Amino acid sequence: MMINFKFVLIWFLSFTFVINATVELGVDRFFKDGFNELIRNKKIGIVTNQTGVDSNLKSTINIFIDNATNYKVQALFAPEHGLDGKEYAGEKIKNTNWGKDIHVYSLHGETRRPTKEMLDGLDVIIYDIQDIGCRSYTYCTTLFYVIEEAAKYNITVIVLDRPNPINGIIVDGPMIQELFRSYVGYINVPYCHGMTIGELAILFNKEYKIGCNIKVVQMHGWDRKMSFKETKLNWIPTSPQMPESDTPYFYASTGILGELGIVNIGVGYTLPFKVVGAPWIDADLFAKNLNQQKLPGVLFVPFHYRPFYGSYKEKTCHGVLIKITDEHVYKPLTVQYCLIGILKTLYKKEVLSKLTILSQSKRDMFNKVNGNDVIFKYLINEQYPSWKLIEFQKNDRQNFLKIREKYLLY
């Protein structure tokens, strides 16, 4: 019997496509599934940056401009790091233009909220930015500000949903006390909330009674347990220190510690947020004490390196490399507070000497990203602070899970 190799090839490719199918993003579905009817005959603004691409890596901006037959793209809005993502953390972004006719307004310059003048004439704002799943990352706060301002002028906000790269099940870290609401923590959710940006938008709108007309274009094929790698989507660095799809796990594990300036956390080296070191640390002792805590899904490996810039520039640092062994049970903030606490326990003199010269602005930022000032007080006053830090607000996190349940789309 002759075999029809052409048929076999087609069958094989079809089967391969099914098992390798990627997640469909909100932007993938917008025109394909008819959501574009929401913007028919409308003037729209788009909040996006370099991460706003479809699954074939075409930019959201170009997709909307190329399809603009019965609507008009009137304005673009750029978050922290700018429209192309090259600016450093905290750097002010200037207004500019896209081509001849489209204004690009900075939401990280003279203002962090869209002004009445920026919103003038808009009917719809579309938001498409890859978030990293951490409350302190400012892209989500930018969305919340946009929702608040849009509500004032009856402007619809459409969120093109994207995966939480940490996954949609990890919930860890403290809540926010009202006194500490800020640009690096605007809504009362745990530091790692286990939600997509679309889910957060709905939660914010309802729980804070904003009254904005919000539409979320959901993904297809995304499962809450998925890491970003498991989606088989292409990772675009969300900011200069977020180069890989697993970096968000580590940002949530060391970023708060980095605010204190006690140790180097890999910023200035090739492993941002993935290492913790200083010249005065005994790497083997530090790793041993961390591993003795038996934290789920993680091991700590003794590590030695020399940062190229930043904290301890060109000085040999000794410490640990964080290795995640099971990302489904890994707890980033538990790891972070264990790191902070054991540093205090093993190296009380070095830690307290750094904390005593910490500027007020640095202390304020540390408290803002934590969402409270209790963590700092524990660090100063407790001899063995690790588990006190980890257990802080445990009951509040459990209560949040009940609220969160109402807003999960997947």
Buried (B, 14 or more C-beta within 10 A) or exposed (E): EEEEEEEEEEEEEEEEEEEEEBBBBBBBBBBEEEBBEBBEEBBBBBBBBBBBBBBEEBBBBEBBBEBEEEBBBBBBBBBBBBBEBEBEEEEEBEEBEBEEEBBBBBBBBEEBEBEEEBBEEBBBBBBBBBBBBBBBBBBBBBBBBBBBBBBEEEBBBBBBBBBBBBBBBBBBBBBBBEEBBBBBBBBBBBBBBBBBBBBBBBBBBBBBEBEBBBBBBBBBEBBBEBBBEBBEBEBBBBBBBBBBBBBBBBBBBBBBBBBBBBBBBBBBBEBBBBBBBBEEBBBEBBBEBBBEBEBEBBBBBBBEBBBEEBBBEEEEBBBBBBEBEEBEEBBBBBBBBBBBBBBBBBBEEBBEEBBEEBEEEBBBBBBBBBBBBBBBEBBEEBEEBBBBBBEBBEEEBEEBEEEBEEBBBB
